[in-house]
Amino acid sequence: MPSVVGSVNINSNSGVINFGDTLNISPKEVSKTVSGQGGSNTGNVVYTLNGANVNNTSDPDVVDAPVAANA
């Protein structure tokens, strides 16, 4: 389906950006990020007020998101 895209502002990207028709989008790579509270906020102006923070980085899984079949 045709569409008209207005102005676009992309500060950073670590995913998929698509303009236009798409039949299938499947990930080819996976990653895991551990960040504290408010650490992954995105936007042009971000204001956070955070207190004490402890991140649990324990990961007992062997595989979080398999992508072997996404060829």
N, CA, C, O and CB atoms as a CASP TS submission, in Angstrom:
PFRMAT TS
TARGET T0000
AUTHOR 0000-0000-0000
METHOD Language model
MODEL 1
PARENT N/A
ATOM      1  N   MET     1       0.844  -1.167   0.000  1.00  0.00           N
ATOM      2  CA  MET     1       0.000   0.000   0.000  1.00  0.00           C
ATOM      3  C   MET     1       0.895   1.238   0.000  1.00  0.00           C
ATOM      4  O   MET     1       1.731   1.387   0.891  1.00  0.00           O
ATOM      5  CB  MET     1      -0.964  -0.006   1.218  1.00  0.00           C
ATOM      6  N   PRO     2       0.740   2.105  -0.958  1.00  0.00           N
ATOM      7  CA  PRO     2       1.562   3.319  -1.018  1.00  0.00           C
ATOM      8  C   PRO     2       1.282   4.237   0.168  1.00  0.00           C
ATOM      9  O   PRO     2       0.172   4.288   0.698  1.00  0.00           O
ATOM     10  CB  PRO     2       1.308   4.071  -2.331  1.00  0.00           C
ATOM     11  N   SER     3       2.315   4.950   0.558  1.00  0.00           N
ATOM     12  CA  SER     3       2.159   5.886   1.661  1.00  0.00           C
ATOM     13  C   SER     3       3.035   7.101   1.427  1.00  0.00           C
ATOM     14  O   SER     3       3.982   7.062   0.641  1.00  0.00           O
ATOM     15  CB  SER     3       2.507   5.219   3.003  1.00  0.00           C
ATOM     16  N   VAL     4       2.708   8.171   2.113  1.00  0.00           N
ATOM     17  CA  VAL     4       3.495   9.393   2.066  1.00  0.00           C
ATOM     18  C   VAL     4       4.145   9.555   3.429  1.00  0.00           C
ATOM     19  O   VAL     4       3.462   9.583   4.453  1.00  0.00           O
ATOM     20  CB  VAL     4       2.615  10.641   1.691  1.00  0.00           C
ATOM     21  N   VAL     5       5.469   9.663   3.438  1.00  0.00           N
ATOM     22  CA  VAL     5       6.212   9.801   4.681  1.00  0.00           C
ATOM     23  C   VAL     5       6.670  11.243   4.805  1.00  0.00           C
ATOM     24  O   VAL     5       7.313  11.779   3.903  1.00  0.00           O
ATOM     25  CB  VAL     5       7.422   8.822   4.733  1.00  0.00           C
ATOM     26  N   GLY     6       6.338  11.865   5.919  1.00  0.00           N
ATOM     27  CA  GLY     6       6.762  13.238   6.160  1.00  0.00           C
ATOM     28  C   GLY     6       8.201  13.285   6.631  1.00  0.00           C
ATOM     29  O   GLY     6       8.983  12.385   6.324  1.00  0.00           O
ATOM     30  N   SER     7       8.557  14.306   7.360  1.00  0.00           N
ATOM     31  CA  SER     7       9.932  14.436   7.841  1.00  0.00           C
ATOM     32  C   SER     7      10.238  13.358   8.872  1.00  0.00           C
ATOM     33  O   SER     7       9.373  12.967   9.656  1.00  0.00           O
ATOM     34  CB  SER     7      10.166  15.834   8.444  1.00  0.00           C
ATOM     35  N   VAL     8      11.482  12.882   8.860  1.00  0.00           N
ATOM     36  CA  VAL     8      11.916  11.808   9.747  1.00  0.00           C
ATOM     37  C   VAL     8      13.182  12.251  10.450  1.00  0.00           C
ATOM     38  O   VAL     8      14.087  12.796   9.817  1.00  0.00           O
ATOM     39  CB  VAL     8      12.147  10.481   8.965  1.00  0.00           C
ATOM     40  N   ASN     9      13.257  12.021  11.760  1.00  0.00           N
ATOM     41  CA  ASN     9      14.445  12.331  12.542  1.00  0.00           C
ATOM     42  C   ASN     9      14.918  11.046  13.200  1.00  0.00           C
ATOM     43  O   ASN     9      14.250  10.525  14.093  1.00  0.00           O
ATOM     44  CB  ASN     9      14.159  13.442  13.606  1.00  0.00           C
ATOM     45  N   ILE    10      16.078  10.522  12.764  1.00  0.00           N
ATOM     46  CA  ILE    10      16.643   9.304  13.336  1.00  0.00           C
ATOM     47  C   ILE    10      17.941   9.673  14.025  1.00  0.00           C
ATOM     48  O   ILE    10      18.914  10.043  13.367  1.00  0.00           O
ATOM     49  CB  ILE    10      16.874   8.206  12.246  1.00  0.00           C
ATOM     50  N   ASN    11      17.963   9.574  15.359  1.00  0.00           N
ATOM     51  CA  ASN    11      19.180   9.881  16.108  1.00  0.00           C
ATOM     52  C   ASN    11      20.134   8.703  16.129  1.00  0.00           C
ATOM     53  O   ASN    11      21.340   8.880  15.961  1.00  0.00           O
ATOM     54  CB  ASN    11      18.837  10.291  17.529  1.00  0.00           C
ATOM     55  N   SER    12      19.615   7.511  16.331  1.00  0.00           N
ATOM     56  CA  SER    12      20.422   6.292  16.292  1.00  0.00           C
ATOM     57  C   SER    12      19.500   5.129  15.993  1.00  0.00           C
ATOM     58  O   SER    12      18.288   5.219  16.187  1.00  0.00           O
ATOM     59  CB  SER    12      21.193   6.067  17.635  1.00  0.00           C
ATOM     60  N   ASN    13      20.080   4.032  15.518  1.00  0.00           N
ATOM     61  CA  ASN    13      19.276   2.876  15.156  1.00  0.00           C
ATOM     62  C   ASN    13      20.046   1.604  15.450  1.00  0.00           C
ATOM     63  O   ASN    13      21.228   1.497  15.123  1.00  0.00           O
ATOM     64  CB  ASN    13      18.869   2.932  13.676  1.00  0.00           C
ATOM     65  N   SER    14      19.386   0.651  16.060  1.00  0.00           N
ATOM     66  CA  SER    14      19.966  -0.677  16.224  1.00  0.00           C
ATOM     67  C   SER    14      18.899  -1.713  15.925  1.00  0.00           C
ATOM     68  O   SER    14      18.891  -2.794  16.514  1.00  0.00           O
ATOM     69  CB  SER    14      20.542  -0.869  17.654  1.00  0.00           C
ATOM     70  N   GLY    15      18.015  -1.388  15.027  1.00  0.00           N
ATOM     71  CA  GLY    15      16.929  -2.289  14.663  1.00  0.00           C
ATOM     72  C   GLY    15      16.609  -2.157  13.198  1.00  0.00           C
ATOM     73  O   GLY    15      17.510  -1.990  12.376  1.00  0.00           O
ATOM     74  N   VAL    16      15.348  -2.228  12.860  1.00  0.00           N
ATOM     75  CA  VAL    16      14.899  -2.191  11.474  1.00  0.00           C
ATOM     76  C   VAL    16      14.182  -0.876  11.223  1.00  0.00           C
ATOM     77  O   VAL    16      13.315  -0.472  11.998  1.00  0.00           O
ATOM     78  CB  VAL    16      13.974  -3.395  11.151  1.00  0.00           C
ATOM     79  N   ILE    17      14.549  -0.215  10.140  1.00  0.00           N
ATOM     80  CA  ILE    17      13.820   0.962   9.672  1.00  0.00           C
ATOM     81  C   ILE    17      13.290   0.614   8.296  1.00  0.00           C
ATOM     82  O   ILE    17      14.052   0.236   7.407  1.00  0.00           O
ATOM     83  CB  ILE    17      14.731   2.258   9.638  1.00  0.00           C
ATOM     84  N   ASN    18      11.991   0.742   8.122  1.00  0.00           N
ATOM     85  CA  ASN    18      11.380   0.357   6.858  1.00  0.00           C
ATOM     86  C   ASN    18      10.460   1.465   6.380  1.00  0.00           C
ATOM     87  O   ASN    18       9.618   1.956   7.132  1.00  0.00           O
ATOM     88  CB  ASN    18      10.608  -0.967   6.999  1.00  0.00           C
ATOM     89  N   PHE    19      10.626   1.852   5.132  1.00  0.00           N
ATOM     90  CA  PHE    19       9.724   2.794   4.487  1.00  0.00           C
ATOM     91  C   PHE    19       9.168   2.100   3.253  1.00  0.00           C
ATOM     92  O   PHE    19       9.926   1.772   2.339  1.00  0.00           O
ATOM     93  CB  PHE    19      10.450   4.145   4.119  1.00  0.00           C
ATOM     94  N   GLY    20       7.877   1.874   3.209  1.00  0.00           N
ATOM     95  CA  GLY    20       7.281   1.221   2.052  1.00  0.00           C
ATOM     96  C   GLY    20       6.704  -0.132   2.409  1.00  0.00           C
ATOM     97  O   GLY    20       6.566  -0.484   3.580  1.00  0.00           O
ATOM     98  N   ASP    21       6.367  -0.889   1.360  1.00  0.00           N
ATOM     99  CA  ASP    21       5.724  -2.185   1.542  1.00  0.00           C
ATOM    100  C   ASP    21       6.727  -3.232   2.007  1.00  0.00           C
ATOM    101  O   ASP    21       7.876  -3.245   1.564  1.00  0.00           O
ATOM    102  CB  ASP    21       5.057  -2.635   0.243  1.00  0.00           C
ATOM    103  N   THR    22       6.286  -4.103   2.898  1.00  0.00           N
ATOM    104  CA  THR    22       7.140  -5.161   3.429  1.00  0.00           C
ATOM    105  C   THR    22       6.312  -6.424   3.595  1.00  0.00           C
ATOM    106  O   THR    22       5.205  -6.385   4.132  1.00  0.00           O
ATOM    107  CB  THR    22       7.785  -4.739   4.779  1.00  0.00           C
ATOM    108  N   LEU    23       6.854  -7.542   3.134  1.00  0.00           N
ATOM    109  CA  LEU    23       6.175  -8.819   3.307  1.00  0.00           C
ATOM    110  C   LEU    23       6.592  -9.487   4.605  1.00  0.00           C
ATOM    111  O   LEU    23       5.751 -10.000   5.343  1.00  0.00           O
ATOM    112  CB  LEU    23       6.463  -9.738   2.127  1.00  0.00           C
ATOM    113  N   ASN    24       7.899  -9.484   4.888  1.00  0.00           N
ATOM    114  CA  ASN    24       8.394 -10.212   6.053  1.00  0.00           C
ATOM    115  C   ASN    24       9.660  -9.544   6.564  1.00  0.00           C
ATOM    116  O   ASN    24      10.563  -9.240   5.785  1.00  0.00           O
ATOM    117  CB  ASN    24       8.660 -11.697   5.709  1.00  0.00           C
ATOM    118  N   ILE    25       9.728  -9.316   7.863  1.00  0.00           N
ATOM    119  CA  ILE    25      10.940  -8.812   8.503  1.00  0.00           C
ATOM    120  C   ILE    25      11.325  -9.818   9.575  1.00  0.00           C
ATOM    121  O   ILE    25      10.542 -10.089  10.486  1.00  0.00           O
ATOM    122  CB  ILE    25      10.729  -7.369   9.111  1.00  0.00           C
ATOM    123  N   SER    26      12.525 -10.372   9.472  1.00  0.00           N
ATOM    124  CA  SER    26      12.978 -11.333  10.472  1.00  0.00           C
ATOM    125  C   SER    26      14.379 -10.958  10.929  1.00  0.00           C
ATOM    126  O   SER    26      15.211 -10.581  10.104  1.00  0.00           O
ATOM    127  CB  SER    26      12.953 -12.779   9.910  1.00  0.00           C
ATOM    128  N   PRO    27      14.658 -11.053  12.226  1.00  0.00           N
ATOM    129  CA  PRO    27      15.972 -10.649  12.738  1.00  0.00           C
ATOM    130  C   PRO    27      17.074 -11.599  12.295  1.00  0.00           C
ATOM    131  O   PRO    27      16.868 -12.811  12.224  1.00  0.00           O
ATOM    132  CB  PRO    27      15.943 -10.575  14.256  1.00  0.00           C
ATOM    133  N   LYS    28      18.237 -11.049  11.999  1.00  0.00           N
ATOM    134  CA  LYS    28      19.406 -11.838  11.627  1.00  0.00           C
ATOM    135  C   LYS    28      20.449 -11.826  12.733  1.00  0.00           C
ATOM    136  O   LYS    28      21.432 -12.563  12.664  1.00  0.00           O
ATOM    137  CB  LYS    28      20.013 -11.314  10.330  1.00  0.00           C
ATOM    138  N   GLU    29      20.251 -11.013  13.735  1.00  0.00           N
ATOM    139  CA  GLU    29      21.211 -10.876  14.826  1.00  0.00           C
ATOM    140  C   GLU    29      20.443 -10.541  16.095  1.00  0.00           C
ATOM    141  O   GLU    29      19.442  -9.826  16.051  1.00  0.00           O
ATOM    142  CB  GLU    29      22.282  -9.781  14.511  1.00  0.00           C
ATOM    143  N   VAL    30      20.908 -11.054  17.217  1.00  0.00           N
ATOM    144  CA  VAL    30      20.303 -10.720  18.504  1.00  0.00           C
ATOM    145  C   VAL    30      21.392 -10.258  19.452  1.00  0.00           C
ATOM    146  O   VAL    30      22.548 -10.661  19.326  1.00  0.00           O
ATOM    147  CB  VAL    30      19.532 -11.930  19.098  1.00  0.00           C
ATOM    148  N   SER    31      21.024  -9.422  20.389  1.00  0.00           N
ATOM    149  CA  SER    31      21.963  -8.963  21.407  1.00  0.00           C
ATOM    150  C   SER    31      21.181  -8.703  22.688  1.00  0.00           C
ATOM    151  O   SER    31      19.957  -8.565  22.670  1.00  0.00           O
ATOM    152  CB  SER    31      22.732  -7.679  20.941  1.00  0.00           C
ATOM    153  N   LYS    32      21.899  -8.639  23.785  1.00  0.00           N
ATOM    154  CA  LYS    32      21.266  -8.389  25.074  1.00  0.00           C
ATOM    155  C   LYS    32      22.003  -7.254  25.762  1.00  0.00           C
ATOM    156  O   LYS    32      23.232  -7.247  25.827  1.00  0.00           O
ATOM    157  CB  LYS    32      21.261  -9.669  25.961  1.00  0.00           C
ATOM    158  N   THR    33      21.252  -6.306  26.268  1.00  0.00           N
ATOM    159  CA  THR    33      21.831  -5.148  26.929  1.00  0.00           C
ATOM    160  C   THR    33      21.275  -5.044  28.340  1.00  0.00           C
ATOM    161  O   THR    33      20.070  -5.175  28.555  1.00  0.00           O
ATOM    162  CB  THR    33      21.547  -3.857  26.133  1.00  0.00           C
ATOM    163  N   VAL    34      22.149  -4.811  29.286  1.00  0.00           N
ATOM    164  CA  VAL    34      21.733  -4.588  30.672  1.00  0.00           C
ATOM    165  C   VAL    34      22.041  -3.136  30.996  1.00  0.00           C
ATOM    166  O   VAL    34      23.195  -2.711  30.934  1.00  0.00           O
ATOM    167  CB  VAL    34      22.461  -5.574  31.675  1.00  0.00           C
ATOM    168  N   SER    35      21.011  -2.376  31.342  1.00  0.00           N
ATOM    169  CA  SER    35      21.215  -0.970  31.694  1.00  0.00           C
ATOM    170  C   SER    35      20.358  -0.644  32.909  1.00  0.00           C
ATOM    171  O   SER    35      19.354  -1.305  33.177  1.00  0.00           O
ATOM    172  CB  SER    35      20.865  -0.029  30.495  1.00  0.00           C
ATOM    173  N   GLY    36      20.758   0.356  33.617  1.00  0.00           N
ATOM    174  CA  GLY    36      20.046   0.751  34.827  1.00  0.00           C
ATOM    175  C   GLY    36      18.758   1.476  34.504  1.00  0.00           C
ATOM    176  O   GLY    36      18.394   1.644  33.341  1.00  0.00           O
ATOM    177  N   GLN    37      18.080   1.899  35.544  1.00  0.00           N
ATOM    178  CA  GLN    37      16.810   2.585  35.349  1.00  0.00           C
ATOM    179  C   GLN    37      17.019   3.883  34.575  1.00  0.00           C
ATOM    180  O   GLN    37      17.847   4.715  34.946  1.00  0.00           O
ATOM    181  CB  GLN    37      16.139   2.869  36.702  1.00  0.00           C
ATOM    182  N   GLY    38      16.272   4.042  33.515  1.00  0.00           N
ATOM    183  CA  GLY    38      16.396   5.219  32.672  1.00  0.00           C
ATOM    184  C   GLY    38      17.584   5.180  31.742  1.00  0.00           C
ATOM    185  O   GLY    38      17.837   6.165  31.049  1.00  0.00           O
ATOM    186  N   GLY    39      18.324   4.089  31.693  1.00  0.00           N
ATOM    187  CA  GLY    39      19.520   4.008  30.862  1.00  0.00           C
ATOM    188  C   GLY    39      19.244   3.797  29.395  1.00  0.00           C
ATOM    189  O   GLY    39      20.113   4.066  28.566  1.00  0.00           O
ATOM    190  N   SER    40      18.065   3.324  29.045  1.00  0.00           N
ATOM    191  CA  SER    40      17.740   3.051  27.643  1.00  0.00           C
ATOM    192  C   SER    40      16.700   4.018  27.098  1.00  0.00           C
ATOM    193  O   SER    40      16.055   3.726  26.091  1.00  0.00           O
ATOM    194  CB  SER    40      17.241   1.628  27.491  1.00  0.00           C
ATOM    195  N   ASN    41      16.529   5.148  27.739  1.00  0.00           N
ATOM    196  CA  ASN    41      15.578   6.134  27.234  1.00  0.00           C
ATOM    197  C   ASN    41      16.072   6.711  25.918  1.00  0.00           C
ATOM    198  O   ASN    41      17.270   6.933  25.742  1.00  0.00           O
ATOM    199  CB  ASN    41      15.358   7.258  28.263  1.00  0.00           C
ATOM    200  N   THR    42      15.159   6.949  25.006  1.00  0.00           N
ATOM    201  CA  THR    42      15.510   7.550  23.721  1.00  0.00           C
ATOM    202  C   THR    42      14.646   8.782  23.502  1.00  0.00           C
ATOM    203  O   THR    42      13.536   8.882  24.025  1.00  0.00           O
ATOM    204  CB  THR    42      15.329   6.533  22.556  1.00  0.00           C
ATOM    205  N   GLY    43      15.162   9.696  22.737  1.00  0.00           N
ATOM    206  CA  GLY    43      14.425  10.909  22.433  1.00  0.00           C
ATOM    207  C   GLY    43      15.371  12.078  22.300  1.00  0.00           C
ATOM    208  O   GLY    43      16.556  11.968  22.616  1.00  0.00           O
ATOM    209  N   ASN    44      14.859  13.183  21.837  1.00  0.00           N
ATOM    210  CA  ASN    44      15.687  14.372  21.669  1.00  0.00           C
ATOM    211  C   ASN    44      15.970  15.041  23.009  1.00  0.00           C
ATOM    212  O   ASN    44      17.073  15.542  23.226  1.00  0.00           O
ATOM    213  CB  ASN    44      15.010  15.359  20.724  1.00  0.00           C
ATOM    214  N   VAL    45      14.990  15.055  23.908  1.00  0.00           N
ATOM    215  CA  VAL    45      15.162  15.638  25.236  1.00  0.00           C
ATOM    216  C   VAL    45      14.682  14.610  26.253  1.00  0.00           C
ATOM    217  O   VAL    45      13.496  14.282  26.293  1.00  0.00           O
ATOM    218  CB  VAL    45      14.378  16.998  25.380  1.00  0.00           C
ATOM    219  N   VAL    46      15.596  14.100  27.073  1.00  0.00           N
ATOM    220  CA  VAL    46      15.249  13.095  28.077  1.00  0.00           C
ATOM    221  C   VAL    46      15.647  13.630  29.445  1.00  0.00           C
ATOM    222  O   VAL    46      16.792  14.031  29.650  1.00  0.00           O
ATOM    223  CB  VAL    46      15.951  11.726  27.783  1.00  0.00           C
ATOM    224  N   TYR    47      14.710  13.637  30.372  1.00  0.00           N
ATOM    225  CA  TYR    47      14.974  14.070  31.738  1.00  0.00           C
ATOM    226  C   TYR    47      14.603  12.921  32.659  1.00  0.00           C
ATOM    227  O   TYR    47      13.451  12.486  32.680  1.00  0.00           O
ATOM    228  CB  TYR    47      14.178  15.373  32.099  1.00  0.00           C
ATOM    229  N   THR    48      15.563  12.430  33.415  1.00  0.00           N
ATOM    230  CA  THR    48      15.287  11.342  34.350  1.00  0.00           C
ATOM    231  C   THR    48      15.759  11.736  35.739  1.00  0.00           C
ATOM    232  O   THR    48      16.765  12.430  35.889  1.00  0.00           O
ATOM    233  CB  THR    48      15.970  10.032  33.895  1.00  0.00           C
ATOM    234  N   LEU    49      15.043  11.299  36.732  1.00  0.00           N
ATOM    235  CA  LEU    49      15.410  11.506  38.128  1.00  0.00           C
ATOM    236  C   LEU    49      15.351  10.137  38.794  1.00  0.00           C
ATOM    237  O   LEU    49      14.272   9.646  39.126  1.00  0.00           O
ATOM    238  CB  LEU    49      14.457  12.555  38.848  1.00  0.00           C
ATOM    239  N   ASN    50      16.515   9.526  38.986  1.00  0.00           N
ATOM    240  CA  ASN    50      16.586   8.152  39.467  1.00  0.00           C
ATOM    241  C   ASN    50      17.202   8.085  40.851  1.00  0.00           C
ATOM    242  O   ASN    50      18.068   8.885  41.206  1.00  0.00           O
ATOM    243  CB  ASN    50      17.383   7.293  38.501  1.00  0.00           C
ATOM    244  N   GLY    51      16.741   7.116  41.624  1.00  0.00           N
ATOM    245  CA  GLY    51      17.302   6.858  42.939  1.00  0.00           C
ATOM    246  C   GLY    51      18.337   5.744  42.862  1.00  0.00           C
ATOM    247  O   GLY    51      18.959   5.535  41.820  1.00  0.00           O
ATOM    248  N   ALA    52      18.516   5.041  43.953  1.00  0.00           N
ATOM    249  CA  ALA    52      19.475   3.935  43.994  1.00  0.00           C
ATOM    250  C   ALA    52      19.038   2.834  43.035  1.00  0.00           C
ATOM    251  O   ALA    52      17.845   2.591  42.854  1.00  0.00           O
ATOM    252  CB  ALA    52      19.611   3.375  45.434  1.00  0.00           C
ATOM    253  N   ASN    53      20.021   2.168  42.418  1.00  0.00           N
ATOM    254  CA  ASN    53      19.720   1.173  41.409  1.00  0.00           C
ATOM    255  C   ASN    53      20.707   0.022  41.503  1.00  0.00           C
ATOM    256  O   ASN    53      21.903   0.240  41.695  1.00  0.00           O
ATOM    257  CB  ASN    53      19.746   1.795  40.010  1.00  0.00           C
ATOM    258  N   VAL    54      20.212  -1.204  41.368  1.00  0.00           N
ATOM    259  CA  VAL    54      21.057  -2.396  41.300  1.00  0.00           C
ATOM    260  C   VAL    54      20.572  -3.223  40.120  1.00  0.00           C
ATOM    261  O   VAL    54      19.386  -3.537  40.026  1.00  0.00           O
ATOM    262  CB  VAL    54      21.011  -3.227  42.644  1.00  0.00           C
ATOM    263  N   ASN    55      21.487  -3.580  39.211  1.00  0.00           N
ATOM    264  CA  ASN    55      21.135  -4.392  38.049  1.00  0.00           C
ATOM    265  C   ASN    55      21.475  -5.848  38.306  1.00  0.00           C
ATOM    266  O   ASN    55      22.582  -6.166  38.739  1.00  0.00           O
ATOM    267  CB  ASN    55      21.858  -3.889  36.791  1.00  0.00           C
ATOM    268  N   ASN    56      20.528  -6.727  38.040  1.00  0.00           N
ATOM    269  CA  ASN    56      20.777  -8.156  38.144  1.00  0.00           C
ATOM    270  C   ASN    56      21.203  -8.657  36.766  1.00  0.00           C
ATOM    271  O   ASN    56      20.377  -8.733  35.856  1.00  0.00           O
ATOM    272  CB  ASN    56      19.511  -8.922  38.666  1.00  0.00           C
ATOM    273  N   THR    57      22.468  -8.997  36.604  1.00  0.00           N
ATOM    274  CA  THR    57      22.975  -9.429  35.300  1.00  0.00           C
ATOM    275  C   THR    57      23.073 -10.940  35.194  1.00  0.00           C
ATOM    276  O   THR    57      23.666 -11.447  34.242  1.00  0.00           O
ATOM    277  CB  THR    57      24.333  -8.813  35.038  1.00  0.00           C
ATOM    278  N   SER    58      22.512 -11.669  36.140  1.00  0.00           N
ATOM    279  CA  SER    58      22.529 -13.126  36.074  1.00  0.00           C
ATOM    280  C   SER    58      21.639 -13.596  34.932  1.00  0.00           C
ATOM    281  O   SER    58      20.495 -13.156  34.819  1.00  0.00           O
ATOM    282  CB  SER    58      22.067 -13.745  37.415  1.00  0.00           C
ATOM    283  N   ASP    59      22.153 -14.488  34.081  1.00  0.00           N
ATOM    284  CA  ASP    59      21.404 -14.993  32.938  1.00  0.00           C
ATOM    285  C   ASP    59      21.617 -16.497  32.824  1.00  0.00           C
ATOM    286  O   ASP    59      22.553 -16.929  32.151  1.00  0.00           O
ATOM    287  CB  ASP    59      21.832 -14.276  31.632  1.00  0.00           C
ATOM    288  N   PRO    60      20.773 -17.306  33.465  1.00  0.00           N
ATOM    289  CA  PRO    60      20.979 -18.756  33.432  1.00  0.00           C
ATOM    290  C   PRO    60      20.591 -19.404  32.104  1.00  0.00           C
ATOM    291  O   PRO    60      20.885 -20.581  31.898  1.00  0.00           O
ATOM    292  CB  PRO    60      20.198 -19.396  34.537  1.00  0.00           C
ATOM    293  N   ASP    61      19.936 -18.666  31.191  1.00  0.00           N
ATOM    294  CA  ASP    61      19.554 -19.248  29.899  1.00  0.00           C
ATOM    295  C   ASP    61      20.796 -19.529  29.064  1.00  0.00           C
ATOM    296  O   ASP    61      21.807 -18.837  29.185  1.00  0.00           O
ATOM    297  CB  ASP    61      18.594 -18.306  29.132  1.00  0.00           C
ATOM    298  N   VAL    62      20.712 -20.537  28.229  1.00  0.00           N
ATOM    299  CA  VAL    62      21.783 -20.778  27.266  1.00  0.00           C
ATOM    300  C   VAL    62      21.522 -19.953  26.017  1.00  0.00           C
ATOM    301  O   VAL    62      22.441 -19.353  25.459  1.00  0.00           O
ATOM    302  CB  VAL    62      21.894 -22.287  26.916  1.00  0.00           C
ATOM    303  N   VAL    63      20.260 -19.922  25.573  1.00  0.00           N
ATOM    304  CA  VAL    63      19.877 -19.167  24.379  1.00  0.00           C
ATOM    305  C   VAL    63      18.649 -18.337  24.729  1.00  0.00           C
ATOM    306  O   VAL    63      17.655 -18.875  25.218  1.00  0.00           O
ATOM    307  CB  VAL    63      19.591 -20.121  23.156  1.00  0.00           C
ATOM    308  N   ASP    64      18.708 -17.024  24.482  1.00  0.00           N
ATOM    309  CA  ASP    64      17.568 -16.154  24.754  1.00  0.00           C
ATOM    310  C   ASP    64      16.630 -16.046  23.556  1.00  0.00           C
ATOM    311  O   ASP    64      15.413 -16.148  23.710  1.00  0.00           O
ATOM    312  CB  ASP    64      18.051 -14.774  25.153  1.00  0.00           C
ATOM    313  N   ALA    65      17.184 -15.842  22.374  1.00  0.00           N
ATOM    314  CA  ALA    65      16.374 -15.663  21.175  1.00  0.00           C
ATOM    315  C   ALA    65      17.074 -16.320  19.992  1.00  0.00           C
ATOM    316  O   ALA    65      17.909 -15.682  19.349  1.00  0.00           O
ATOM    317  CB  ALA    65      16.117 -14.157  20.897  1.00  0.00           C
ATOM    318  N   PRO    66      16.755 -17.585  19.684  1.00  0.00           N
ATOM    319  CA  PRO    66      17.427 -18.251  18.568  1.00  0.00           C
ATOM    320  C   PRO    66      16.992 -17.663  17.222  1.00  0.00           C
ATOM    321  O   PRO    66      15.808 -17.414  16.997  1.00  0.00           O
ATOM    322  CB  PRO    66      17.139 -19.755  18.600  1.00  0.00           C
ATOM    323  N   VAL    67      17.952 -17.448  16.343  1.00  0.00           N
ATOM    324  CA  VAL    67      17.657 -16.919  15.012  1.00  0.00           C
ATOM    325  C   VAL    67      18.175 -17.848  13.923  1.00  0.00           C
ATOM    326  O   VAL    67      18.345 -17.420  12.781  1.00  0.00           O
ATOM    327  CB  VAL    67      18.267 -15.527  14.844  1.00  0.00           C
ATOM    328  N   ALA    68      18.428 -19.106  14.252  1.00  0.00           N
ATOM    329  CA  ALA    68      18.996 -20.050  13.284  1.00  0.00           C
ATOM    330  C   ALA    68      18.072 -20.267  12.089  1.00  0.00           C
ATOM    331  O   ALA    68      18.564 -20.463  10.978  1.00  0.00           O
ATOM    332  CB  ALA    68      19.283 -21.385  13.960  1.00  0.00           C
ATOM    333  N   ALA    69      16.767 -20.240  12.273  1.00  0.00           N
ATOM    334  CA  ALA    69      15.830 -20.492  11.175  1.00  0.00           C
ATOM    335  C   ALA    69      15.491 -19.237  10.381  1.00  0.00           C
ATOM    336  O   ALA    69      14.726 -19.319   9.420  1.00  0.00           O
ATOM    337  CB  ALA    69      14.560 -21.097  11.716  1.00  0.00           C
ATOM    338  N   ASN    70      16.029 -18.090  10.745  1.00  0.00           N
ATOM    339  CA  ASN    70      15.717 -16.828  10.060  1.00  0.00           C
ATOM    340  C   ASN    70      16.721 -16.548   8.958  1.00  0.00           C
ATOM    341  O   ASN    70      17.381 -15.509   8.976  1.00  0.00           O
ATOM    342  CB  ASN    70      15.695 -15.662  11.056  1.00  0.00           C
ATOM    343  N   ALA    71      16.847 -17.437   8.021  1.00  0.00           N
ATOM    344  CA  ALA    71      17.821 -17.267   6.940  1.00  0.00           C
ATOM    345  C   ALA    71      17.304 -16.354   5.866  1.00  0.00           C
ATOM    346  O   ALA    71      17.999 -16.103   4.881  1.00  0.00           O
ATOM    347  CB  ALA    71      18.186 -18.600   6.337  1.00  0.00           C
TER
END
